Amino acid sequence: MSDTPNVALARRLYDSKADPVVAKEIMSPDTVWDITPGFPYGGVYEGWDSVSNDFFARLMPLFATMYPVGDQFFADDDDHVFVLGHYHVESKDGQPVDVRFIHLWTVRDGKLAKVQQAADSQVLQHLLSA
């Protein structure tokens, strides 16, 4: 079974390991990211500039490596893509961990316009405090 156009769009983000160039290309400029409380820098970020500067610029320096891996992709008829997966994370001292997540994307005009994220924040917080 082939991907729907919306699943193919979301899959590009995960296949690129969330490469910032790819992300900027496929995100709506007014994208909204709703990051679960308890996750480092959890909160709501409005606009790609805020996502990039206020969320990722603070989050990524905490780790040696961090990228999302989409394990399963599902789409509905209302321009939503559901992604079950995990963040592959490596601490600054080389300790690897996988952090499970679910992402609910809303697609608008061929761009990723919103994500609601829920993740196993406890695993990530434990890694940061170790």
Phi, psi and omega in degrees: 000132181273158179292148167288163177303323180291320177294318179300322178297310180297318181301328178303321180297313183288320179297332179274001186059037179061038176305128183302327179293315178294315181303313181298324181292324187259356178269142170293140179302333180257027180307150177238127177245121179251100185263130187303140174302145182095335174284144179308127180062030176302147180154189180251128180242128183246120180097144182300323180299319178292317178302313183291311187274322185268336180255293185296322181296335177267326184286311189299325178294349179287342189230157172286321180214141172201124175206153180274144175239117177276118181268321180220141181234134179223146179231152172245185181270007182247029178064036174246144172234128179255129181235121171262132182189204180209153170271128171270118186234141172231127180290168179300332180264013172091007180279120180272150175205149173249132184243114182292146176214165164229133177242132173247108181263144169248129180256134178221127178053040176075015179231156174282112188259338182201145171227138169246124187245138167230132184217161178283076184299331180302316180297317181291317179297322177297318178298319181291330183269352182287000000 
